Amino acid sequence: MSSAVPPRPSTPAPRPAPTSAPSAGGAPAIDPIKLLKKWKYVLAAAVVAGGVFGVVAHYAWLFIYPIYESTVTFEALPPQSETLLEQQTIDEDALEQFMATQADRMTSDTLLERVAQDPRLQAEAPNWSKKFVQDDGSFDFIEAMDKLDDRVSARPVGGTFYVRMKVAWKNPTDAAGIARLVREAYQNDLTNQNSAVNSERRSAIQDSIQETERKIENLDERRSRLIRDEQITGLVEQATITREKLSIIAREKNNIGLELQAMQTQLERMNEMVQSEGGVRYSDTQRQTVEMSPILQQMKANKELLETRLNELRRMGIMPGHREYKIVENQIAATEQQISITRERELASLFDAEKDLLESEIRQAQAQIANMLAEEEELEVELQDVTRTITEINDITDQIEAMNDTLAELQLRLRDIETSTSTSSSNRMVVREFERPADRPSLPQLFLSIPAGVLLISGLTAGIILAAEFLDQRVKSPADLAAMPRTKILGTVPLADEDPTVGGHFDTVVRDAPRSVVAESFRQLRTTVLKKLDDGGHKTCLVFSGMPGSGASAMVANLAMASAFVDRNVLVIDANFRRPTLHTLFGLREGPGLGDVLAGDATLASAVQEVSVEGRTLHILAAGSPSKRMFERLGTAPMTALLQQAGAEYDVAFLDCAPAIVAGDASSLAQRCDASILVTRALAETRGMVGRVKNEFADAPAVLLGIVVNAVRSAAGGYMKRNIRTSAEYHAHDQSGPGPNTAPKKPEPVGSGENSA
């Protein structure tokens, strides 16, 4: 497989202009699981504090203002039928509506006003009513009615036919006294209403009894008249005879119908033969009949005589060419033709005769069926008249019996109403449970106070945590940047302090701790970066950060070494003229370097230093002599020429520069490089700052490949601690190469002269 790098394009491919200005920041991505693990101890403390708060609040409430409830339970009975003639049924929807109406009635202003004006109120609820007694000894019943509206409640009990009325106050005896007065006032209303209803029902039942008796008398007279006039016994015999006649006609009609169907089928076949192209197919019987006809028999006899004459001529020695012999042959042929013509004529005549006979028989059968249908219709009309009279008499008898049953029921109901009294059983709302002083408060309840306290404190704590997370603009994980529009995440590097195999070698972790999780993250990042560079034909890549301390220099060093490990010819350019560090990381001299090349005092070939890393050669162009490091030269034509030369001689060149926030060097270099990578440090930079830097470089010629998030903590979305620990334990048992405890190697300069370290 070829490892050749695709040629660098002469001009960078144009990038599409953004449809809208990218946002400087985005809403933070909240991961509930990670957030719960991060704040689990705070939330656990909030749960405990909420439980304690609930207990304290419960006893404080219980001491200051407990609530006792006195309850009266009513059962709603179904109504009786308004017409008093139908069977009583339960309409659950109507009954529920009635229950809701009665619940509203128990707490109506009219009823509460009556209770407030009841002189027994002060005796039944002395503690509650004393605050409504005026200085002159009068009782303010208007204010008392308003307070009763707050204390008295009623509602239907779901799934039952019960209505529960409650009176709540801090004194259980007073609550029971008020409930008693409300119940009695409500029952008095029911009693008055029941009396009026009973009067209406009594009048309605009496009217129904009179109407029912009148209907029974009319029906009885009508039945007697029918029995007398129609002679019911003779009607029954006549109906029996008529049914027998109809049965006989039905059987005969069915038989004739079957015969008619067979004849019609035969006629249809004969008509089809007549109309078919092949002609009529005569039956064997027809052919035998025609063959036995006298005319055909005579013709056949003549033919036999001619054949006998022909045989005689042959015996006489007369040959077929003789005139007489030919005459006899012609006579035989003519006779055969005449026989054939006669046969066909006789067959056609016989076929037509049979067809005419069949049509005649069909017409006769149809006429018989028509006569039977007419006779059947007359008999059915006669039977209907007889049956109607008998049915009418039977219906009248059934109606009289039903009317007698209704009359008995109405008379029973009338007796029940006349003998009933105004007791609770005569009302539709029956008391099933009377009021009594409560022996324990209904509020507060400890089993409700504790969950309420836990929910309140935990919810408040969770709200504060969520608010803090939303307000925290720091980049904690790649998810925070992924929420920003058109933002690509190249990769992440975990916090080196959480990897026990890194030690103090983060800046060169790929070389000094190759089995660490941090080194593995750089190798994964290398794969992504090189693929994007190859796909775009890019050779020079600027690696920059927004703020100091983000780790851009370490990112360049480790990416370069990781790229060299896959046999890439890599050049590292230290363009950070303000704080150059790459020469220190690799143990090289400071100059000559980039500054000397830009000043014209050295060439790229003479200034590049080579370092051997695990058997691979890495090319380093240091920052250069301090006196030659002029910031302005990074944006000049010599810098452009140097990058073009580097792109031609090396597979890839990584550039390090000063942070974009403190210097404009990164912006100048982005105008000359092919691609760029932004490095940001987790929990050190904000999304807004990253968004501003990304927007500034959005229109630069250097294609922004994406963002690398450095120093990601396990609690903030980076590698989980157990993954790091598992990796360290796995590599600790591998003795095939340098392990976590292997002493770091010093860089080994290669070559001699100016290229030596």
C-alpha positions in Angstrom: 0.0 0.0 0.0 1.4 3.4 -0.9 1.9 6.0 1.8 2.4 8.9 -0.5 0.8 12.1 0.6 -1.5 13.7 -2.0 0.0 16.8 -3.6 -0.8 20.2 -2.1 -3.2 22.2 -4.2 -1.9 25.5 -5.5 -4.7 27.4 -3.9 -6.9 26.4 -1.0 -10.3 25.2 -1.9 -12.9 28.0 -1.3 -15.1 27.5 1.7 -18.8 28.3 1.6 -19.8 31.4 3.3 -21.8 30.9 6.5 -25.5 31.4 6.1 -25.6 33.3 9.4 -23.2 34.6 11.9 -22.1 31.8 14.2 -23.0 32.2 17.8 -20.3 33.1 20.2 -21.6 30.6 22.7 -24.3 28.0 23.1 -26.5 26.6 25.8 -24.6 24.2 28.0 -25.3 20.5 27.5 -26.6 19.1 30.7 -26.0 15.4 31.3 -28.2 14.3 34.2 -26.1 11.3 35.0 -22.8 13.2 35.2 -24.5 16.0 37.0 -25.9 13.6 39.6 -22.5 12.0 40.1 -20.8 15.3 40.4 -23.2 16.7 43.1 -24.3 13.4 44.6 -23.0 14.3 48.1 -24.7 17.7 48.0 -28.0 16.2 46.9 -27.7 13.5 49.6 -27.2 16.2 52.2 -30.2 18.1 50.8 -32.3 15.0 51.2 -31.3 14.5 54.8 -31.8 18.3 55.5 -35.2 18.1 53.8 -36.2 15.2 56.1 -35.1 17.1 59.2 -36.8 20.2 58.0 -40.0 18.2 57.4 -40.0 16.8 60.9 -39.3 20.2 62.5 -42.0 21.9 60.4 -44.5 19.1 61.3 -44.1 19.6 65.0 -44.1 23.4 64.7 -47.3 23.3 62.8 -48.8 20.8 65.2 -48.0 23.0 68.1 -49.1 26.3 66.5 -52.2 25.5 64.5 -53.3 21.9 64.1 -56.4 21.1 62.0 -59.1 18.7 63.1 -61.8 17.5 60.8 -65.3 16.4 61.7 -66.9 14.4 58.8 -70.5 13.6 57.9 -71.0 10.9 55.2 -74.2 10.8 53.0 -75.3 8.2 50.6 -77.1 9.3 47.4 -80.0 7.0 46.4 -81.3 6.7 42.8 -84.4 8.6 41.9 -87.8 7.0 41.3 -89.2 7.0 37.8 -90.9 10.3 37.0 -93.7 8.5 34.9 -94.1 5.9 37.7 -94.9 3.4 34.9 -91.4 2.4 34.0 -89.0 0.1 35.8 -86.6 2.0 38.1 -83.0 2.0 36.7 -79.8 3.7 37.9 -78.3 6.3 35.6 -74.8 6.7 37.1 -74.1 9.9 35.2 -77.3 11.5 36.4 -76.6 10.3 39.9 -73.1 11.7 39.9 -74.5 15.1 38.7 -77.0 14.9 41.6 -74.3 14.2 44.1 -72.2 17.2 42.9 -75.3 19.4 43.1 -76.0 18.2 46.7 -72.3 18.9 47.6 -72.7 22.4 46.4 -75.9 22.8 48.2 -74.3 21.8 51.6 -71.9 24.7 51.2 -74.3 27.2 49.7 -74.6 30.7 51.0 -78.2 30.2 51.9 -77.6 27.2 54.1 -74.4 28.7 55.7 -76.4 31.9 56.5 -79.0 29.8 58.2 -76.3 28.1 60.3 -74.7 31.4 61.2 -78.1 32.7 62.4 -78.9 29.6 64.4 -78.9 30.5 68.1 -77.4 27.1 68.9 -74.1 28.0 67.1 -72.5 29.7 70.2 -73.3 26.8 72.3 -72.2 24.1 69.8 -68.9 25.9 68.9 -68.1 28.4 71.7 -64.4 28.7 71.0 -65.0 29.4 67.3 -68.0 31.7 67.6 -66.7 33.9 70.5 -64.6 36.0 68.1 -67.8 37.1 66.3 -69.4 38.5 69.4 -69.4 42.3 69.4 -68.7 44.6 72.3 -72.4 45.2 72.8 -73.1 41.4 73.0 -74.5 41.0 69.5 -73.4 38.3 67.1 -71.9 39.3 63.7 -73.5 36.5 61.7 -72.3 38.0 58.3 -68.7 37.6 59.3 -69.4 34.2 60.8 -71.0 33.1 57.5 -67.9 34.2 55.6 -65.7 32.2 57.9 -68.0 29.2 57.7 -67.5 29.3 53.9 -63.7 28.7 54.6 -64.3 26.0 57.1 -67.0 23.9 55.5 -66.4 21.8 52.4 -68.2 19.0 50.7 -67.4 16.8 47.7 -68.5 13.4 46.2 -66.2 10.4 47.0 -64.8 9.1 43.8 -66.0 5.7 42.7 -68.8 5.6 45.2 -72.3 7.1 45.7 -71.2 8.9 48.9 -70.9 12.6 49.5 -68.6 13.7 52.3 -69.1 17.0 54.2 -66.2 18.2 56.3 -65.7 21.0 58.9 -62.0 21.8 59.7 -60.8 23.9 62.7 -58.2 23.6 65.4 -60.7 22.7 68.1 -62.2 19.2 67.4 -65.3 19.8 69.6 -66.2 23.0 67.8 -65.6 21.4 64.4 -68.1 18.6 65.4 -70.7 21.2 66.6 -70.5 23.2 63.4 -70.8 19.9 61.4 -73.9 19.0 63.4 -75.6 22.3 62.6 -74.8 22.2 58.9 -76.1 18.6 58.7 -79.3 19.4 60.4 -79.9 22.5 58.3 -79.3 20.5 55.1 -81.6 17.6 56.3 -84.4 20.1 57.0 -84.1 21.4 53.5 -84.3 17.8 52.2 -87.3 17.1 54.4 -89.2 20.2 53.1 -88.3 19.3 49.5 -89.3 15.6 50.1 -92.8 16.7 51.3 -93.4 18.7 48.2 -92.1 15.9 46.0 -94.4 13.4 47.7 -97.4 15.5 47.1 -96.6 15.8 43.5 -96.0 12.0 43.2 -99.3 11.2 45.0 -101.2 13.3 42.6 -99.4 11.8 39.6 -100.0 8.2 40.8 -103.7 8.9 41.3 -104.0 10.3 37.8 -102.2 7.3 36.4 -104.5 4.8 38.2 -107.6 6.5 36.7 -106.1 6.5 33.2 -105.0 2.8 33.5 -108.5 1.8 34.7 -110.1 3.6 31.8 -107.8 1.9 29.3 -108.5 -1.6 30.7 -112.2 -1.0 30.3 -111.9 0.1 26.7 -109.7 -2.9 25.8 -112.1 -5.4 27.4 -115.0 -4.0 25.5 -113.1 -4.2 22.2 -112.0 -7.8 22.8 -115.6 -8.9 23.6 -116.9 -7.3 20.4 -114.3 -9.0 18.3 -115.0 -12.4 19.8 -118.7 -12.0 19.3 -118.6 -10.6 15.7 -115.8 -12.8 14.2 -116.7 -16.1 15.9 -113.1 -16.9 17.0 -113.6 -20.8 16.8 -114.4 -20.7 13.1 -111.5 -18.4 12.4 -109.0 -20.9 13.8 -110.3 -23.7 11.7 -110.3 -21.5 8.6 -106.7 -20.5 9.2 -105.7 -24.2 9.5 -107.4 -25.2 6.2 -105.8 -22.2 4.4 -102.3 -23.1 5.6 -102.8 -26.7 4.3 -103.9 -25.3 0.9 -100.9 -23.0 0.8 -98.6 -26.0 1.6 -100.0 -28.1 -1.2 -99.7 -25.2 -3.7 -96.1 -24.6 -2.6 -95.1 -28.2 -3.3 -96.8 -28.3 -6.7 -95.3 -25.0 -7.6 -91.9 -26.2 -6.6 -92.2 -29.4 -8.8 -93.4 -27.5 -11.8 -90.7 -24.9 -11.2 -88.0 -27.6 -11.4 -89.5 -29.0 -14.6 -89.7 -25.5 -16.1 -86.1 -24.8 -15.2 -85.0 -28.1 -16.9 -87.0 -27.3 -20.0 -85.7 -23.7 -20.1 -82.2 -25.0 -19.9 -82.8 -27.5 -22.7 -84.3 -24.7 -24.8 -81.3 -22.4 -24.2 -79.0 -25.2 -25.4 -81.1 -25.7 -28.6 -81.1 -21.9 -29.3 -77.3 -21.9 -28.8 -76.9 -24.7 -31.3 -79.0 -22.8 -33.8 -76.9 -19.7 -33.5 -73.5 -21.4 -33.3 -71.3 -21.5 -36.4 -70.9 -25.2 -36.3 -74.6 -25.8 -36.7 -77.0 -28.0 -34.8 -75.6 -31.1 -33.2 -78.4 -33.7 -33.5 -78.8 -36.5 -31.0 -78.6 -40.2 -31.8 -82.3 -40.5 -31.1 -83.1 -37.9 -33.6 -80.9 -39.4 -36.2 -82.4 -42.9 -35.7 -85.9 -41.4 -36.1 -85.0 -39.7 -39.3 -83.3 -42.9 -40.7 -86.5 -44.8 -40.2 -88.6 -42.4 -42.1 -90.3 -43.9 -45.3 -88.8 -41.5 -47.7 -85.2 -42.3 -46.7 -86.0 -46.0 -46.7 -87.3 -45.7 -50.3 -84.2 -43.8 -51.4 -81.9 -46.3 -49.8 -83.8 -49.1 -51.6 -83.3 -47.3 -55.0 -79.6 -47.0 -54.2 -79.3 -50.7 -53.5 -81.0 -51.5 -56.9 -78.5 -49.3 -58.7 -75.6 -50.9 -56.9 -77.0 -54.4 -57.9 -77.2 -53.2 -61.5 -73.5 -52.0 -61.3 -72.4 -55.4 -60.0 -74.2 -57.1 -62.9 -72.4 -54.9 -65.4 -69.1 -55.9 -63.8 -69.9 -59.6 -64.1 -70.8 -59.0 -67.8 -67.4 -57.7 -68.3 -68.4 -54.1 -68.8 -65.6 -51.8 -67.7 -65.9 -48.5 -65.8 -65.2 -46.6 -69.0 -68.3 -48.0 -70.7 -71.1 -45.5 -71.3 -73.7 -47.6 -69.4 -71.3 -48.2 -66.5 -70.9 -44.4 -66.1 -74.6 -43.8 -66.2 -75.2 -46.2 -63.3 -72.4 -44.7 -61.3 -73.8 -41.2 -61.8 -77.3 -42.4 -60.8 -75.8 -44.0 -57.5 -74.0 -40.7 -56.7 -77.1 -38.6 -57.3 -79.1 -41.0 -55.1 -76.5 -40.6 -52.3 -76.6 -36.9 -52.6 -80.4 -36.9 -52.5 -80.3 -39.1 -49.4 -77.9 -36.7 -47.6 -80.1 -33.7 -48.5 -83.2 -35.4 -47.4 -81.6 -36.6 -44.2 -80.5 -33.1 -43.2 -84.0 -31.7 -44.2 -85.7 -34.3 -42.1 -83.3 -33.7 -39.1 -83.9 -29.9 -39.2 -87.7 -30.5 -39.4 -87.6 -32.9 -36.5 -85.4 -30.5 -34.5 -87.8 -27.6 -35.2 -90.8 -29.7 -34.2 -89.1 -30.7 -30.9 -88.2 -27.1 -30.2 -91.7 -25.9 -30.9 -93.1 -28.6 -28.6 -90.6 -27.6 -25.8 -91.6 -23.9 -26.1 -95.2 -24.9 -25.9 -94.6 -27.0 -22.8 -92.7 -24.1 -21.2 -95.6 -21.7 -21.8 -98.0 -24.2 -20.3 -95.7 -24.6 -17.2 -95.4 -20.8 -16.8 -99.1 -20.4 -17.1 -99.6 -23.1 -14.4 -97.1 -21.3 -12.1 -98.8 -17.9 -12.7 -102.2 -19.5 -11.8 -100.7 -21.0 -8.6 -99.1 -17.7 -7.6 -102.4 -15.9 -8.0 -104.2 -18.6 -6.0 -101.4 -18.5 -3.4 -101.7 -14.7 -3.1 -105.5 -14.9 -2.5 -105.0 -17.6 0.2 -102.2 -15.5 1.9 -104.5 -12.5 2.0 -107.2 -14.6 3.4 -104.8 -16.1 6.0 -103.5 -12.6 6.9 -107.0 -11.3 7.6 -107.8 -14.3 9.8 -104.4 -14.2 11.6 -104.7 -10.4 12.1 -108.0 -10.8 13.8 -106.7 -13.6 16.1 -103.5 -11.6 16.8 -105.5 -8.5 17.7 -107.5 -10.4 20.2 -104.4 -11.9 21.8 -102.7 -8.5 21.9 -105.7 -7.0 23.6 -105.6 -9.8 26.2 -101.8 -9.2 26.8 -102.4 -5.4 27.1 -105.2 -6.0 29.6 -102.9 -8.3 31.7 -100.0 -5.7 31.6 -102.5 -2.9 32.5 -103.6 -5.0 35.5 -100.0 -5.4 36.6 -99.4 -1.7 36.3 -102.5 -0.9 38.2 -101.5 -3.1 41.0 -98.0 -1.5 41.1 -99.5 2.0 41.1 -101.9 1.2 43.9 -98.9 -0.3 45.9 -96.9 2.9 45.4 -99.8 5.0 46.4 -100.2 3.1 49.7 -96.4 3.4 50.4 -96.6 7.2 49.9 -99.7 7.6 52.0 -98.2 5.5 54.9 -94.6 7.0 54.7 -93.3 9.6 57.1 -90.6 12.2 56.8 -87.8 10.0 58.0 -84.3 9.7 56.6 -85.3 6.7 54.5 -87.7 8.7 52.5 -85.0 11.2 51.3 -82.5 10.6 48.5 -79.6 11.7 50.8 -79.2 9.3 53.7 -76.7 9.8 56.5 -74.3 6.8 56.8 -71.8 8.4 59.2 -72.6 11.1 61.7 -70.3 13.8 62.9 -68.0 13.3 66.0 -65.0 15.1 67.4 -61.8 13.9 65.8 -59.3 12.2 68.1 -56.3 13.2 66.0 -55.5 16.1 63.7 -55.8 15.7 60.0 -53.1 18.2 59.4 -50.2 18.1 59.7 -49.3 14.5 58.9 -45.8 13.3 59.5 -45.8 10.9 56.5 -46.6 14.0 54.3 -44.4 16.5 56.1 -41.2 14.6 55.6 -41.6 13.9 51.9 -42.7 17.5 51.4 -39.6 18.8 53.2 -37.4 16.5 51.2 -39.0 17.6 48.0 -38.8 21.2 48.9 -35.1 21.3 50.0 -34.0 18.8 47.3 -35.8 20.8 44.6 -34.4 24.0 45.8 -30.9 22.5 45.9 -31.3 21.0 42.5 -32.6 24.3 41.1 -29.5 26.1 42.5 -27.2 23.4 41.0 -28.9 23.7 37.6 -28.8 27.5 37.7 -25.1 27.3 38.6 -24.5 24.9 35.7 -26.3 27.1 33.2 -24.6 30.2 34.4 -21.2 28.6 34.4 -19.8 29.6 31.0 -16.6 27.6 31.3 -15.9 24.7 28.9 -16.1 21.6 31.0 -16.5 18.9 28.3 -16.7 18.6 24.5 -20.5 18.6 24.9 -20.4 22.3 25.9 -18.7 23.2 22.6 -20.8 20.7 20.5 -23.9 22.8 21.4 -22.3 25.8 19.5 -23.4 26.1 15.9 -21.0 24.8 13.2 -18.4 23.7 15.8 -16.4 20.5 15.1 -14.7 18.6 18.0 -11.5 16.9 16.8 -10.8 15.1 20.1 -10.2 15.4 23.8 -7.2 14.9 26.0 -7.9 13.8 29.6 -6.3 15.6 32.6 -2.8 14.2 33.1 -3.1 14.4 36.9 -5.8 11.7 36.8 -3.6 9.3 34.8 -1.0 7.7 37.2 1.2 6.5 34.3 1.9 10.0 33.0 4.0 11.4 35.9 5.5 14.8 35.0 5.9 14.1 31.3 2.7 15.5 29.8 4.5 17.8 27.3 6.2 14.7 25.7 3.8 12.0 26.9 3.7 10.2 23.6 7.4 9.5 23.9 7.9 9.3 27.7 4.6 7.5 28.7 3.4 5.8 25.6 1.1 3.3 27.5 -0.9 6.0 29.2 -4.4 6.9 28.4 -3.2 10.5 27.7 -0.8 9.2 25.0 -3.6 7.0 23.5 -5.8 10.1 23.2 -3.0 11.9 21.3 -2.7 8.9 18.9 -6.4 9.0 18.3 -6.2 12.7 17.7 -3.3 12.2 15.3 -5.4 9.8 13.2 -8.2 12.3 12.9 -6.0 15.3 12.2 -3.9 13.5 9.5 -7.0 12.2 7.8 -8.5 15.7 7.6 -5.2 17.1 6.3 -4.8 14.4 3.7 -8.5 14.8 2.5 -8.0 18.5 2.1 -4.5 18.3 0.6 -3.2 20.5 3.5 0.5 20.5 4.5 0.9 23.3 7.1 -1.2 23.2 10.2 -1.3 26.0 12.8 -2.0 24.8 16.4 -3.0 27.8 18.5 -4.9 28.5 21.7 -7.1 31.3 22.9 -5.7 31.8 26.4 -2.2 31.1 27.8 -1.9 27.7 29.6 -4.2 25.8 27.3 -1.4 23.4 26.3 -0.9 24.3 22.6 2.8 23.7 22.7 2.4 20.3 24.3 -0.3 19.6 21.7 2.2 20.4 18.8 5.0 18.3 20.4 2.9 15.2 21.0 1.0 15.5 17.6 4.3 15.8 15.8 5.9 12.7 17.6 2.7 10.7 17.1 2.7 11.6 13.4 6.4 10.6 13.1 5.6 7.2 14.6 3.4 6.4 11.5 6.3 7.3 9.2 5.3 10.8 8.3 8.1 13.3 7.5 7.1 15.9 10.1 8.4 19.4 10.6 7.7 21.3 13.9 7.9 25.1 13.7 8.1 27.1 16.9 6.4 30.4 15.8 5.8 31.5 19.4 8.3 34.4 19.5 7.1 35.5 22.9 7.5 32.4 24.9 9.2 29.7 22.8 9.3 26.3 24.5 9.6 23.6 21.9 13.5 23.7 21.8 13.4 23.2 25.6 11.0 20.2 25.4 13.3 18.4 22.9 16.6 19.6 24.4 17.7 21.6 21.4 19.5 24.9 20.9 17.4 28.1 20.6 19.0 29.3 17.4 19.4 29.6 14.5 15.7 29.1 14.0 12.6 30.6 12.5 13.6 34.2 13.4 17.0 33.8 11.7 15.4 32.3 8.5 12.9 35.2 8.3 15.7 37.7 8.8 17.7 36.1 5.9 20.6 35.0 8.1 19.9 31.3 7.7 18.1 28.9 5.4 15.4 26.4 6.3 17.8 23.5 5.7 20.5 24.9 7.9 18.2 26.0 10.7 16.2 22.7 11.0 17.4 20.4 13.8 16.7 16.7 13.9 15.7 14.6 16.9 15.5 10.9 17.1 12.3 9.7 18.8 12.0 5.9 19.2 13.9 5.4 16.0 12.1 8.0 14.0 13.5 11.4 12.9 11.6 14.5 13.9 12.5 17.8 12.3 12.4 20.9 14.6 12.6 24.5 13.6 13.2 26.4 16.9 12.0 30.0 17.4 15.5 31.3 16.7 17.9 33.8 18.2 16.2 36.2 20.6 17.5 39.2 18.7 16.1 37.9 15.5 12.6 37.1 16.8 10.5 40.0 15.4 6.7 39.5 15.6 6.0 41.5 12.5 8.0 39.1 10.3 5.4 36.4 10.9 3.1 38.2 8.5 5.6 38.9 5.7 6.3 37.3 2.4 9.4 35.4 3.7 7.1 33.6 6.1 4.8 32.6 3.2 7.8 31.4 1.2 9.1 29.4 4.2 5.7 27.7 4.6 5.5 26.9 0.9 9.0 25.3 1.1 8.1 23.3 4.2 4.9 22.0 2.4 7.0 20.9 -0.5 9.8 19.2 1.5 7.8 17.6 4.4 4.6 15.6 4.7 3.2 17.9 7.3 4.4 20.9 9.3 2.9 21.8 12.7 3.3 25.4 13.9 3.1 26.6 17.5 2.3 30.3 18.2 1.3 32.7 21.0 -2.3 32.6 22.3 -4.8 34.4 20.1 -6.1 36.6 23.0 -2.8 38.0 24.0 -1.2 38.4 20.5 -2.2 38.7 16.8 0.5 36.2 15.7 -2.1 33.4 15.3 -4.2 35.6 13.0 -1.2 36.5 10.8 -0.2 32.9 10.5 -3.7 31.7 9.7 -3.5 33.9 6.6 -0.6 31.8 5.3 -1.2 28.2 6.6 -3.4 25.6 5.0 -5.2 24.5 8.2 -5.5 25.4 11.9 -6.5 23.7 15.1 -7.9 25.5 18.2 -6.8 24.2 21.6 -8.9 25.0 24.6 -8.4 23.9 28.2 -11.3 22.5 30.2 -12.5 24.5 33.2 -10.1 27.4 32.2 -11.8 29.0 29.2 -15.4 30.1 28.6 -17.6 29.2 25.7 -17.9 32.9 24.8 -14.2 33.2 24.4 -13.9 30.1 22.3 -16.8 31.3 20.2 -15.1 34.7 19.6 -11.8 33.2 18.7 -13.5 30.7 16.3 -15.5 33.5 14.7 -12.3 35.5 14.1 -10.7 32.6 12.3 -13.7 31.6 10.4 -12.8 33.7 7.3 -9.1 33.0 7.4 -7.5 31.0 4.5 -6.4 28.4 7.0 -9.3 25.9 7.3 -10.2 25.5 10.9 -10.2 21.7 11.3 -11.8 21.8 14.7 -11.3 22.2 18.4 -9.3 20.0 20.8 -10.4 20.1 24.4 -7.4 19.6 26.7 -7.3 18.5 30.4 -10.8 17.1 30.5 -11.7 15.9 34.0 -13.5 12.6 34.5 -16.3 14.3 36.4 -16.8 16.8 33.6 -17.2 14.5 30.7 -13.7 13.2 29.9 -12.4 9.7 30.4 -13.9 8.0 33.3 -11.5 7.3 36.2 -12.2 3.5 36.0 -11.1 3.5 32.3 -7.9 5.2 33.2 -7.3 2.9 36.1 -8.1 -0.2 34.0 -5.7 0.9 31.3 -2.9 1.5 33.8 -3.4 -1.9 35.4 -3.5 -3.6 32.0 -0.2 -2.0 30.8 1.5 -2.6 34.2 1.5 -6.4 33.4 2.9 -5.9 29.8 6.6 -6.3 30.0 7.2 -6.2 26.3 8.1 -2.5 26.2 8.5 0.5 28.4 5.9 0.6 31.1 4.6 3.3 33.4 7.7 3.1 35.6 10.2 3.2 32.7 12.5 6.2 33.1 12.0 8.8 30.3 14.6 8.9 27.6 16.3 12.1 26.7 16.1 13.2 23.1 18.9 12.1 20.9 20.0 14.7 18.3 21.1 13.1 15.0 23.4 14.4 12.4 26.2 16.9 12.8 27.1 20.5 12.3 24.3 23.1 12.4 21.6 20.4 12.5 22.9 18.8 15.7 21.5 19.6 19.1 
